Amino acid sequence: MAKSLPLASPELNRLRAAAGLIPIIESGLADSSLSSERAAVMASFCEWTLDIKTADTDSLKLIESIRQGLERLKVLLTT
């Protein structure tokens, strides 16, 4: 039987977008197709999504993934 997705909410959609944006930023920085200024603006969106207060398991997993991604981005942006 197919696994059902949790109901979408604006908060969950923002978390999903931020989680998907992290690898795009990393890739853009790696191949120099994205300026560090633009990457910083995109990363600030990801940081903003972390203000969401939730107890939902799926959201908490996304939040942790975003936090880890932001840590990697901070290293890339400071070098």
PDB file of N, CA, C and O in Angstrom:
ATOM      1  N   MET A   1       0.843  -1.172   0.000  1.00  0.00           N
ATOM      2  CA  MET A   1       0.000   0.000   0.000  1.00  0.00           C
ATOM      3  C   MET A   1       0.892   1.241   0.000  1.00  0.00           C
ATOM      4  O   MET A   1       1.937   1.260   0.651  1.00  0.00           O
ATOM      5  N   ALA A   2       0.487   2.253  -0.715  1.00  0.00           N
ATOM      6  CA  ALA A   2       1.284   3.479  -0.845  1.00  0.00           C
ATOM      7  C   ALA A   2       1.269   4.264   0.449  1.00  0.00           C
ATOM      8  O   ALA A   2       0.265   4.320   1.160  1.00  0.00           O
ATOM      9  N   LYS A   3       2.403   4.864   0.731  1.00  0.00           N
ATOM     10  CA  LYS A   3       2.519   5.694   1.926  1.00  0.00           C
ATOM     11  C   LYS A   3       1.856   7.040   1.645  1.00  0.00           C
ATOM     12  O   LYS A   3       2.133   7.677   0.628  1.00  0.00           O
ATOM     13  N   SER A   4       0.992   7.460   2.541  1.00  0.00           N
ATOM     14  CA  SER A   4       0.309   8.739   2.333  1.00  0.00           C
ATOM     15  C   SER A   4       1.166   9.871   2.889  1.00  0.00           C
ATOM     16  O   SER A   4       1.828   9.729   3.917  1.00  0.00           O
ATOM     17  N   LEU A   5       1.134  10.985   2.189  1.00  0.00           N
ATOM     18  CA  LEU A   5       1.869  12.165   2.619  1.00  0.00           C
ATOM     19  C   LEU A   5       1.072  12.906   3.677  1.00  0.00           C
ATOM     20  O   LEU A   5      -0.159  12.887   3.656  1.00  0.00           O
ATOM     21  N   PRO A   6       1.769  13.564   4.608  1.00  0.00           N
ATOM     22  CA  PRO A   6       1.032  14.357   5.593  1.00  0.00           C
ATOM     23  C   PRO A   6       0.361  15.531   4.904  1.00  0.00           C
ATOM     24  O   PRO A   6       0.807  15.994   3.854  1.00  0.00           O
ATOM     25  N   LEU A   7      -0.705  16.000   5.506  1.00  0.00           N
ATOM     26  CA  LEU A   7      -1.424  17.135   4.941  1.00  0.00           C
ATOM     27  C   LEU A   7      -0.503  18.333   4.824  1.00  0.00           C
ATOM     28  O   LEU A   7       0.315  18.599   5.704  1.00  0.00           O
ATOM     29  N   ALA A   8      -0.651  19.042   3.732  1.00  0.00           N
ATOM     30  CA  ALA A   8       0.188  20.220   3.509  1.00  0.00           C
ATOM     31  C   ALA A   8      -0.346  21.399   4.301  1.00  0.00           C
ATOM     32  O   ALA A   8      -1.556  21.587   4.429  1.00  0.00           O
ATOM     33  N   SER A   9       0.565  22.178   4.823  1.00  0.00           N
ATOM     34  CA  SER A   9       0.237  23.426   5.497  1.00  0.00           C
ATOM     35  C   SER A   9       1.258  24.441   5.007  1.00  0.00           C
ATOM     36  O   SER A   9       2.309  24.049   4.501  1.00  0.00           O
ATOM     37  N   PRO A  10       0.986  25.713   5.141  1.00  0.00           N
ATOM     38  CA  PRO A  10       1.982  26.701   4.718  1.00  0.00           C
ATOM     39  C   PRO A  10       3.328  26.500   5.413  1.00  0.00           C
ATOM     40  O   PRO A  10       4.378  26.662   4.792  1.00  0.00           O
ATOM     41  N   GLU A  11       3.301  26.152   6.684  1.00  0.00           N
ATOM     42  CA  GLU A  11       4.547  25.959   7.428  1.00  0.00           C
ATOM     43  C   GLU A  11       5.328  24.760   6.895  1.00  0.00           C
ATOM     44  O   GLU A  11       6.539  24.841   6.686  1.00  0.00           O
ATOM     45  N   LEU A  12       4.635  23.660   6.682  1.00  0.00           N
ATOM     46  CA  LEU A  12       5.285  22.457   6.169  1.00  0.00           C
ATOM     47  C   LEU A  12       5.815  22.696   4.758  1.00  0.00           C
ATOM     48  O   LEU A  12       6.901  22.229   4.415  1.00  0.00           O
ATOM     49  N   ASN A  13       5.065  23.411   3.952  1.00  0.00           N
ATOM     50  CA  ASN A  13       5.526  23.728   2.597  1.00  0.00           C
ATOM     51  C   ASN A  13       6.781  24.592   2.625  1.00  0.00           C
ATOM     52  O   ASN A  13       7.679  24.398   1.806  1.00  0.00           O
ATOM     53  N   ARG A  14       6.857  25.538   3.550  1.00  0.00           N
ATOM     54  CA  ARG A  14       8.067  26.364   3.673  1.00  0.00           C
ATOM     55  C   ARG A  14       9.258  25.515   4.088  1.00  0.00           C
ATOM     56  O   ARG A  14      10.361  25.690   3.570  1.00  0.00           O
ATOM     57  N   LEU A  15       9.039  24.600   5.015  1.00  0.00           N
ATOM     58  CA  LEU A  15      10.124  23.721   5.441  1.00  0.00           C
ATOM     59  C   LEU A  15      10.601  22.835   4.295  1.00  0.00           C
ATOM     60  O   LEU A  15      11.803  22.636   4.118  1.00  0.00           O
ATOM     61  N   ARG A  16       9.665  22.308   3.525  1.00  0.00           N
ATOM     62  CA  ARG A  16      10.034  21.480   2.373  1.00  0.00           C
ATOM     63  C   ARG A  16      10.821  22.291   1.352  1.00  0.00           C
ATOM     64  O   ARG A  16      11.811  21.810   0.800  1.00  0.00           O
ATOM     65  N   ALA A  17      10.384  23.513   1.103  1.00  0.00           N
ATOM     66  CA  ALA A  17      11.083  24.375   0.144  1.00  0.00           C
ATOM     67  C   ALA A  17      12.502  24.676   0.623  1.00  0.00           C
ATOM     68  O   ALA A  17      13.447  24.624  -0.163  1.00  0.00           O
ATOM     69  N   ALA A  18      12.650  24.986   1.895  1.00  0.00           N
ATOM     70  CA  ALA A  18      13.973  25.298   2.444  1.00  0.00           C
ATOM     71  C   ALA A  18      14.878  24.071   2.377  1.00  0.00           C
ATOM     72  O   ALA A  18      16.050  24.184   2.019  1.00  0.00           O
ATOM     73  N   ALA A  19      14.346  22.913   2.714  1.00  0.00           N
ATOM     74  CA  ALA A  19      15.143  21.686   2.667  1.00  0.00           C
ATOM     75  C   ALA A  19      15.590  21.388   1.240  1.00  0.00           C
ATOM     76  O   ALA A  19      16.696  20.888   1.035  1.00  0.00           O
ATOM     77  N   GLY A  20      14.761  21.682   0.266  1.00  0.00           N
ATOM     78  CA  GLY A  20      15.130  21.483  -1.128  1.00  0.00           C
ATOM     79  C   GLY A  20      16.074  22.547  -1.652  1.00  0.00           C
ATOM     80  O   GLY A  20      16.826  22.304  -2.596  1.00  0.00           O
ATOM     81  N   LEU A  21      16.041  23.713  -1.053  1.00  0.00           N
ATOM     82  CA  LEU A  21      16.876  24.824  -1.493  1.00  0.00           C
ATOM     83  C   LEU A  21      18.340  24.662  -1.081  1.00  0.00           C
ATOM     84  O   LEU A  21      19.235  25.127  -1.787  1.00  0.00           O
ATOM     85  N   ILE A  22      18.585  24.022   0.027  1.00  0.00           N
ATOM     86  CA  ILE A  22      19.949  23.859   0.546  1.00  0.00           C
ATOM     87  C   ILE A  22      20.874  23.201  -0.492  1.00  0.00           C
ATOM     88  O   ILE A  22      21.943  23.745  -0.768  1.00  0.00           O
ATOM     89  N   PRO A  23      20.502  22.050  -1.077  1.00  0.00           N
ATOM     90  CA  PRO A  23      21.402  21.440  -2.063  1.00  0.00           C
ATOM     91  C   PRO A  23      21.585  22.306  -3.314  1.00  0.00           C
ATOM     92  O   PRO A  23      22.643  22.276  -3.942  1.00  0.00           O
ATOM     93  N   ILE A  24      20.569  23.066  -3.669  1.00  0.00           N
ATOM     94  CA  ILE A  24      20.680  23.965  -4.821  1.00  0.00           C
ATOM     95  C   ILE A  24      21.709  25.052  -4.541  1.00  0.00           C
ATOM     96  O   ILE A  24      22.517  25.384  -5.408  1.00  0.00           O
ATOM     97  N   ILE A  25      21.682  25.605  -3.338  1.00  0.00           N
ATOM     98  CA  ILE A  25      22.652  26.631  -2.950  1.00  0.00           C
ATOM     99  C   ILE A  25      24.062  26.033  -2.945  1.00  0.00           C
ATOM    100  O   ILE A  25      24.998  26.626  -3.480  1.00  0.00           O
ATOM    101  N   GLU A  26      24.200  24.852  -2.335  1.00  0.00           N
ATOM    102  CA  GLU A  26      25.516  24.205  -2.272  1.00  0.00           C
ATOM    103  C   GLU A  26      26.065  23.944  -3.671  1.00  0.00           C
ATOM    104  O   GLU A  26      27.246  24.180  -3.929  1.00  0.00           O
ATOM    105  N   SER A  27      25.230  23.467  -4.557  1.00  0.00           N
ATOM    106  CA  SER A  27      25.652  23.187  -5.922  1.00  0.00           C
ATOM    107  C   SER A  27      26.042  24.473  -6.653  1.00  0.00           C
ATOM    108  O   SER A  27      27.048  24.513  -7.362  1.00  0.00           O
ATOM    109  N   GLY A  28      25.244  25.510  -6.476  1.00  0.00           N
ATOM    110  CA  GLY A  28      25.535  26.790  -7.114  1.00  0.00           C
ATOM    111  C   GLY A  28      26.838  27.391  -6.640  1.00  0.00           C
ATOM    112  O   GLY A  28      27.576  27.976  -7.433  1.00  0.00           O
ATOM    113  N   LEU A  29      27.129  27.257  -5.369  1.00  0.00           N
ATOM    114  CA  LEU A  29      28.403  27.751  -4.845  1.00  0.00           C
ATOM    115  C   LEU A  29      29.569  26.904  -5.342  1.00  0.00           C
ATOM    116  O   LEU A  29      30.641  27.430  -5.638  1.00  0.00           O
ATOM    117  N   ALA A  30      29.359  25.595  -5.434  1.00  0.00           N
ATOM    118  CA  ALA A  30      30.436  24.697  -5.859  1.00  0.00           C
ATOM    119  C   ALA A  30      30.844  24.944  -7.308  1.00  0.00           C
ATOM    120  O   ALA A  30      32.031  24.901  -7.631  1.00  0.00           O
ATOM    121  N   ASP A  31      29.877  25.202  -8.178  1.00  0.00           N
ATOM    122  CA  ASP A  31      30.225  25.408  -9.585  1.00  0.00           C
ATOM    123  C   ASP A  31      30.261  26.886  -9.978  1.00  0.00           C
ATOM    124  O   ASP A  31      30.307  27.225 -11.161  1.00  0.00           O
ATOM    125  N   SER A  32      30.241  27.751  -8.979  1.00  0.00           N
ATOM    126  CA  SER A  32      30.356  29.210  -9.165  1.00  0.00           C
ATOM    127  C   SER A  32      29.259  29.804 -10.049  1.00  0.00           C
ATOM    128  O   SER A  32      29.462  30.847 -10.670  1.00  0.00           O
ATOM    129  N   SER A  33      28.115  29.157 -10.108  1.00  0.00           N
ATOM    130  CA  SER A  33      27.000  29.716 -10.871  1.00  0.00           C
ATOM    131  C   SER A  33      26.109  30.588  -9.986  1.00  0.00           C
ATOM    132  O   SER A  33      25.131  31.169 -10.458  1.00  0.00           O
ATOM    133  N   LEU A  34      26.453  30.675  -8.708  1.00  0.00           N
ATOM    134  CA  LEU A  34      25.688  31.446  -7.742  1.00  0.00           C
ATOM    135  C   LEU A  34      26.652  32.302  -6.932  1.00  0.00           C
ATOM    136  O   LEU A  34      27.621  31.795  -6.366  1.00  0.00           O
ATOM    137  N   SER A  35      26.381  33.597  -6.881  1.00  0.00           N
ATOM    138  CA  SER A  35      27.260  34.474  -6.102  1.00  0.00           C
ATOM    139  C   SER A  35      27.046  34.235  -4.610  1.00  0.00           C
ATOM    140  O   SER A  35      25.988  33.762  -4.195  1.00  0.00           O
ATOM    141  N   SER A  36      28.037  34.560  -3.825  1.00  0.00           N
ATOM    142  CA  SER A  36      27.907  34.365  -2.378  1.00  0.00           C
ATOM    143  C   SER A  36      26.838  35.287  -1.807  1.00  0.00           C
ATOM    144  O   SER A  36      26.184  34.932  -0.826  1.00  0.00           O
ATOM    145  N   GLU A  37      26.649  36.460  -2.397  1.00  0.00           N
ATOM    146  CA  GLU A  37      25.599  37.373  -1.922  1.00  0.00           C
ATOM    147  C   GLU A  37      24.217  36.777  -2.155  1.00  0.00           C
ATOM    148  O   GLU A  37      23.357  36.822  -1.275  1.00  0.00           O
ATOM    149  N   ARG A  38      24.008  36.219  -3.345  1.00  0.00           N
ATOM    150  CA  ARG A  38      22.723  35.599  -3.662  1.00  0.00           C
ATOM    151  C   ARG A  38      22.500  34.368  -2.782  1.00  0.00           C
ATOM    152  O   ARG A  38      21.392  34.135  -2.299  1.00  0.00           O
ATOM    153  N   ALA A  39      23.549  33.592  -2.582  1.00  0.00           N
ATOM    154  CA  ALA A  39      23.451  32.405  -1.734  1.00  0.00           C
ATOM    155  C   ALA A  39      23.084  32.794  -0.307  1.00  0.00           C
ATOM    156  O   ALA A  39      22.315  32.093   0.350  1.00  0.00           O
ATOM    157  N   ALA A  40      23.632  33.909   0.176  1.00  0.00           N
ATOM    158  CA  ALA A  40      23.325  34.371   1.532  1.00  0.00           C
ATOM    159  C   ALA A  40      21.855  34.759   1.653  1.00  0.00           C
ATOM    160  O   ALA A  40      21.222  34.494   2.675  1.00  0.00           O
ATOM    161  N   VAL A  41      21.315  35.385   0.613  1.00  0.00           N
ATOM    162  CA  VAL A  41      19.894  35.757   0.635  1.00  0.00           C
ATOM    163  C   VAL A  41      19.025  34.497   0.654  1.00  0.00           C
ATOM    164  O   VAL A  41      18.043  34.419   1.392  1.00  0.00           O
ATOM    165  N   MET A  42      19.394  33.530  -0.154  1.00  0.00           N
ATOM    166  CA  MET A  42      18.643  32.278  -0.193  1.00  0.00           C
ATOM    167  C   MET A  42      18.750  31.542   1.143  1.00  0.00           C
ATOM    168  O   MET A  42      17.773  30.958   1.612  1.00  0.00           O
ATOM    169  N   ALA A  43      19.930  31.570   1.751  1.00  0.00           N
ATOM    170  CA  ALA A  43      20.126  30.917   3.050  1.00  0.00           C
ATOM    171  C   ALA A  43      19.313  31.617   4.137  1.00  0.00           C
ATOM    172  O   ALA A  43      18.857  30.977   5.085  1.00  0.00           O
ATOM    173  N   SER A  44      19.133  32.930   4.000  1.00  0.00           N
ATOM    174  CA  SER A  44      18.339  33.648   5.005  1.00  0.00           C
ATOM    175  C   SER A  44      16.882  33.190   4.976  1.00  0.00           C
ATOM    176  O   SER A  44      16.220  33.164   6.013  1.00  0.00           O
ATOM    177  N   PHE A  45      16.379  32.830   3.796  1.00  0.00           N
ATOM    178  CA  PHE A  45      15.034  32.249   3.727  1.00  0.00           C
ATOM    179  C   PHE A  45      14.999  30.950   4.523  1.00  0.00           C
ATOM    180  O   PHE A  45      14.062  30.702   5.282  1.00  0.00           O
ATOM    181  N   CYS A  46      16.019  30.129   4.344  1.00  0.00           N
ATOM    182  CA  CYS A  46      16.077  28.852   5.056  1.00  0.00           C
ATOM    183  C   CYS A  46      16.121  29.080   6.567  1.00  0.00           C
ATOM    184  O   CYS A  46      15.471  28.363   7.328  1.00  0.00           O
ATOM    185  N   GLU A  47      16.884  30.075   6.992  1.00  0.00           N
ATOM    186  CA  GLU A  47      16.944  30.402   8.424  1.00  0.00           C
ATOM    187  C   GLU A  47      15.583  30.860   8.933  1.00  0.00           C
ATOM    188  O   GLU A  47      15.171  30.497  10.035  1.00  0.00           O
ATOM    189  N   TRP A  48      14.899  31.647   8.138  1.00  0.00           N
ATOM    190  CA  TRP A  48      13.576  32.154   8.528  1.00  0.00           C
ATOM    191  C   TRP A  48      12.599  31.009   8.783  1.00  0.00           C
ATOM    192  O   TRP A  48      11.763  31.091   9.683  1.00  0.00           O
ATOM    193  N   THR A  49      12.704  29.941   7.990  1.00  0.00           N
ATOM    194  CA  THR A  49      11.770  28.824   8.167  1.00  0.00           C
ATOM    195  C   THR A  49      11.960  28.127   9.502  1.00  0.00           C
ATOM    196  O   THR A  49      11.048  27.452   9.978  1.00  0.00           O
ATOM    197  N   LEU A  50      13.125  28.277  10.113  1.00  0.00           N
ATOM    198  CA  LEU A  50      13.384  27.603  11.386  1.00  0.00           C
ATOM    199  C   LEU A  50      12.621  28.233  12.546  1.00  0.00           C
ATOM    200  O   LEU A  50      12.617  27.684  13.647  1.00  0.00           O
ATOM    201  N   ASP A  51      11.974  29.376  12.319  1.00  0.00           N
ATOM    202  CA  ASP A  51      11.181  30.016  13.365  1.00  0.00           C
ATOM    203  C   ASP A  51       9.860  29.301  13.617  1.00  0.00           C
ATOM    204  O   ASP A  51       9.145  29.634  14.563  1.00  0.00           O
ATOM    205  N   ILE A  52       9.535  28.336  12.793  1.00  0.00           N
ATOM    206  CA  ILE A  52       8.286  27.602  12.922  1.00  0.00           C
ATOM    207  C   ILE A  52       8.324  26.744  14.186  1.00  0.00           C
ATOM    208  O   ILE A  52       9.280  25.999  14.407  1.00  0.00           O
ATOM    209  N   LYS A  53       7.308  26.847  14.996  1.00  0.00           N
ATOM    210  CA  LYS A  53       7.180  26.037  16.207  1.00  0.00           C
ATOM    211  C   LYS A  53       6.225  24.891  15.919  1.00  0.00           C
ATOM    212  O   LYS A  53       5.058  25.106  15.591  1.00  0.00           O
ATOM    213  N   THR A  54       6.734  23.673  16.044  1.00  0.00           N
ATOM    214  CA  THR A  54       5.914  22.510  15.735  1.00  0.00           C
ATOM    215  C   THR A  54       6.352  21.320  16.572  1.00  0.00           C
ATOM    216  O   THR A  54       7.471  21.276  17.084  1.00  0.00           O
ATOM    217  N   ALA A  55       5.456  20.366  16.700  1.00  0.00           N
ATOM    218  CA  ALA A  55       5.780  19.109  17.371  1.00  0.00           C
ATOM    219  C   ALA A  55       5.597  17.946  16.406  1.00  0.00           C
ATOM    220  O   ALA A  55       5.758  16.786  16.783  1.00  0.00           O
ATOM    221  N   ASP A  56       5.260  18.262  15.161  1.00  0.00           N
ATOM    222  CA  ASP A  56       5.042  17.259  14.130  1.00  0.00           C
ATOM    223  C   ASP A  56       6.368  16.569  13.786  1.00  0.00           C
ATOM    224  O   ASP A  56       7.376  17.241  13.568  1.00  0.00           O
ATOM    225  N   THR A  57       6.370  15.258  13.738  1.00  0.00           N
ATOM    226  CA  THR A  57       7.581  14.488  13.494  1.00  0.00           C
ATOM    227  C   THR A  57       8.208  14.820  12.147  1.00  0.00           C
ATOM    228  O   THR A  57       9.423  14.998  12.059  1.00  0.00           O
ATOM    229  N   ASP A  58       7.394  14.907  11.098  1.00  0.00           N
ATOM    230  CA  ASP A  58       7.926  15.219   9.772  1.00  0.00           C
ATOM    231  C   ASP A  58       8.558  16.608   9.747  1.00  0.00           C
ATOM    232  O   ASP A  58       9.621  16.797   9.156  1.00  0.00           O
ATOM    233  N   SER A  59       7.916  17.564  10.378  1.00  0.00           N
ATOM    234  CA  SER A  59       8.449  18.919  10.427  1.00  0.00           C
ATOM    235  C   SER A  59       9.751  18.973  11.214  1.00  0.00           C
ATOM    236  O   SER A  59      10.687  19.671  10.826  1.00  0.00           O
ATOM    237  N   LEU A  60       9.809  18.243  12.308  1.00  0.00           N
ATOM    238  CA  LEU A  60      11.031  18.229  13.116  1.00  0.00           C
ATOM    239  C   LEU A  60      12.207  17.632  12.342  1.00  0.00           C
ATOM    240  O   LEU A  60      13.340  18.094  12.479  1.00  0.00           O
ATOM    241  N   LYS A  61      11.942  16.611  11.532  1.00  0.00           N
ATOM    242  CA  LYS A  61      12.998  16.027  10.698  1.00  0.00           C
ATOM    243  C   LYS A  61      13.489  17.048   9.672  1.00  0.00           C
ATOM    244  O   LYS A  61      14.692  17.179   9.446  1.00  0.00           O
ATOM    245  N   LEU A  62      12.556  17.767   9.055  1.00  0.00           N
ATOM    246  CA  LEU A  62      12.929  18.789   8.085  1.00  0.00           C
ATOM    247  C   LEU A  62      13.730  19.909   8.743  1.00  0.00           C
ATOM    248  O   LEU A  62      14.714  20.390   8.180  1.00  0.00           O
ATOM    249  N   ILE A  63      13.309  20.317   9.924  1.00  0.00           N
ATOM    250  CA  ILE A  63      14.014  21.380  10.649  1.00  0.00           C
ATOM    251  C   ILE A  63      15.451  20.958  10.938  1.00  0.00           C
ATOM    252  O   ILE A  63      16.377  21.752  10.767  1.00  0.00           O
ATOM    253  N   GLU A  64      15.640  19.734  11.367  1.00  0.00           N
ATOM    254  CA  GLU A  64      16.997  19.250  11.649  1.00  0.00           C
ATOM    255  C   GLU A  64      17.827  19.195  10.370  1.00  0.00           C
ATOM    256  O   GLU A  64      19.003  19.556  10.378  1.00  0.00           O
ATOM    257  N   SER A  65      17.233  18.756   9.294  1.00  0.00           N
ATOM    258  CA  SER A  65      17.927  18.714   8.006  1.00  0.00           C
ATOM    259  C   SER A  65      18.340  20.112   7.558  1.00  0.00           C
ATOM    260  O   SER A  65      19.444  20.302   7.049  1.00  0.00           O
ATOM    261  N   ILE A  66      17.466  21.076   7.745  1.00  0.00           N
ATOM    262  CA  ILE A  66      17.757  22.461   7.369  1.00  0.00           C
ATOM    263  C   ILE A  66      18.875  23.015   8.243  1.00  0.00           C
ATOM    264  O   ILE A  66      19.776  23.685   7.739  1.00  0.00           O
ATOM    265  N   ARG A  67      18.830  22.746   9.538  1.00  0.00           N
ATOM    266  CA  ARG A  67      19.895  23.208  10.442  1.00  0.00           C
ATOM    267  C   ARG A  67      21.258  22.671  10.009  1.00  0.00           C
ATOM    268  O   ARG A  67      22.239  23.413   9.961  1.00  0.00           O
ATOM    269  N   GLN A  68      21.308  21.387   9.697  1.00  0.00           N
ATOM    270  CA  GLN A  68      22.569  20.790   9.264  1.00  0.00           C
ATOM    271  C   GLN A  68      23.041  21.408   7.949  1.00  0.00           C
ATOM    272  O   GLN A  68      24.230  21.674   7.774  1.00  0.00           O
ATOM    273  N   GLY A  69      22.110  21.633   7.032  1.00  0.00           N
ATOM    274  CA  GLY A  69      22.453  22.257   5.763  1.00  0.00           C
ATOM    275  C   GLY A  69      22.962  23.671   5.933  1.00  0.00           C
ATOM    276  O   GLY A  69      23.906  24.078   5.256  1.00  0.00           O
ATOM    277  N   LEU A  70      22.350  24.422   6.825  1.00  0.00           N
ATOM    278  CA  LEU A  70      22.797  25.787   7.079  1.00  0.00           C
ATOM    279  C   LEU A  70      24.192  25.814   7.678  1.00  0.00           C
ATOM    280  O   LEU A  70      24.976  26.716   7.382  1.00  0.00           O
ATOM    281  N   GLU A  71      24.511  24.843   8.510  1.00  0.00           N
ATOM    282  CA  GLU A  71      25.865  24.760   9.064  1.00  0.00           C
ATOM    283  C   GLU A  71      26.881  24.538   7.941  1.00  0.00           C
ATOM    284  O   GLU A  71      27.950  25.148   7.935  1.00  0.00           O
ATOM    285  N   ARG A  72      26.542  23.666   6.996  1.00  0.00           N
ATOM    286  CA  ARG A  72      27.437  23.430   5.860  1.00  0.00           C
ATOM    287  C   ARG A  72      27.570  24.698   5.018  1.00  0.00           C
ATOM    288  O   ARG A  72      28.662  25.030   4.556  1.00  0.00           O
ATOM    289  N   LEU A  73      26.461  25.402   4.821  1.00  0.00           N
ATOM    290  CA  LEU A  73      26.491  26.631   4.019  1.00  0.00           C
ATOM    291  C   LEU A  73      27.328  27.715   4.683  1.00  0.00           C
ATOM    292  O   LEU A  73      28.042  28.452   4.003  1.00  0.00           O
ATOM    293  N   LYS A  74      27.247  27.817   6.000  1.00  0.00           N
ATOM    294  CA  LYS A  74      28.034  28.817   6.698  1.00  0.00           C
ATOM    295  C   LYS A  74      29.522  28.603   6.455  1.00  0.00           C
ATOM    296  O   LYS A  74      30.276  29.563   6.288  1.00  0.00           O
ATOM    297  N   VAL A  75      29.939  27.348   6.436  1.00  0.00           N
ATOM    298  CA  VAL A  75      31.337  27.031   6.155  1.00  0.00           C
ATOM    299  C   VAL A  75      31.687  27.455   4.723  1.00  0.00           C
ATOM    300  O   VAL A  75      32.736  28.056   4.490  1.00  0.00           O
ATOM    301  N   LEU A  76      30.826  27.146   3.786  1.00  0.00           N
ATOM    302  CA  LEU A  76      31.088  27.496   2.388  1.00  0.00           C
ATOM    303  C   LEU A  76      31.111  29.007   2.178  1.00  0.00           C
ATOM    304  O   LEU A  76      31.923  29.513   1.403  1.00  0.00           O
ATOM    305  N   LEU A  77      30.234  29.721   2.854  1.00  0.00           N
ATOM    306  CA  LEU A  77      30.126  31.164   2.652  1.00  0.00           C
ATOM    307  C   LEU A  77      31.240  31.948   3.350  1.00  0.00           C
ATOM    308  O   LEU A  77      31.515  33.089   2.979  1.00  0.00           O
ATOM    309  N   THR A  78      31.870  31.358   4.339  1.00  0.00           N
ATOM    310  CA  THR A  78      32.934  32.077   5.056  1.00  0.00           C
ATOM    311  C   THR A  78      34.317  31.801   4.474  1.00  0.00           C
ATOM    312  O   THR A  78      35.299  32.421   4.882  1.00  0.00           O
ATOM    313  N   THR A  79      34.396  30.869   3.517  1.00  0.00           N
ATOM    314  CA  THR A  79      35.702  30.589   2.911  1.00  0.00           C
ATOM    315  C   THR A  79      35.865  31.289   1.593  1.00  0.00           C
ATOM    316  O   THR A  79      36.906  31.161   0.950  1.00  0.00           O
TER     317      THR A  79
END
